[in-house]
Amino acid sequence: MLSSAQLQQRRKQRIRTKLNKVSVGTPRLCVHRTNQHTYAQIVDQEGSRSLVLVGTVGKPGSSLKSGSNIDAAKFIGKKIAELALAKGIEKVVFDRSGYLYHGRVKALADAAREAGLKF
């Protein structure tokens, strides 16, 4: 029997494989969430390097009361979109990293869309 971490890793790999087949050359917006924080980064699929990274840890997220709620996810979504647009990235592919498209993940995606990212 597989643990929940192993099952999540399988979902994550399955999603990334499909995204790589469908969208060659388009940067990927990856989401990671923990019990205390939320992170988002835009990764160049060809070079496998991080172009933009934002999290609730550090300067941008220091003004938040909690890094693990929907308000924090909305803040991260807006911030990642602003930084991406400043670097000239307008279109990305959303990688939910095996998490359900619900709650913080959905709030982050919606806020990024509202701020101008297309996916």
Residue pairs with C-beta under 8 A, 6 or more apart in sequence:
2 10
8 98
8 99
9 98
10 98
11 98
12 97
12 98
15 95
15 96
15 97
15 98
16 28
16 95
19 28
19 93
19 95
20 45
22 93
23 45
23 93
24 45
25 45
25 46
26 45
26 91
26 92
26 93
27 42
27 43
27 44
27 45
27 51
27 89
27 91
27 92
27 93
28 42
28 43
28 45
28 92
28 93
28 94
28 95
29 40
29 41
29 42
29 80
29 92
29 93
29 94
29 95
29 112
29 117
29 119
30 40
30 41
30 42
30 43
30 95
30 97
31 38
31 39
31 40
31 94
31 95
31 96
31 97
31 99
31 105
31 108
31 109
32 38
32 39
32 40
32 41
32 97
33 39
33 68
33 73
33 99
33 104
33 105
34 68
35 68
36 66
36 67
36 68
37 55
37 56
37 57
37 61
37 67
37 68
38 55
38 56
38 67
38 68
38 72
38 73
38 76
38 104
38 108
39 53
39 54
39 55
39 56
39 57
39 76
40 53
40 54
40 55
40 76
40 77
40 80
40 108
40 112
41 50
41 51
41 52
41 53
41 54
41 80
42 50
42 51
42 52
42 53
42 80
42 84
42 89
42 92
43 49
43 50
43 51
44 50
44 51
51 84
51 87
51 89
52 80
52 83
52 84
52 87
52 89
54 60
54 61
54 76
54 79
54 80
54 83
55 61
55 67
55 76
56 64
56 67
56 68
56 72
56 75
56 76
57 67
60 75
60 76
60 79
61 67
61 72
61 75
61 76
64 71
64 72
64 75
66 72
68 104
69 104
70 103
70 104
70 107
72 104
73 103
73 104
73 105
73 107
73 108
73 111
74 107
74 108
74 110
74 111
75 111
76 108
76 111
77 107
77 108
77 109
77 110
77 111
77 112
77 114
77 115
78 111
78 112
78 114
78 115
80 108
80 112
80 117
81 111
81 112
81 113
81 114
81 115
81 116
81 117
82 115
84 90
84 92
84 117
85 115
85 116
85 117
89 117
90 116
90 117
90 118
91 117
91 118
91 119
92 117
92 118
92 119
93 119
94 109
94 119
96 105
96 109
99 105
101 109
109 119
112 119
113 119
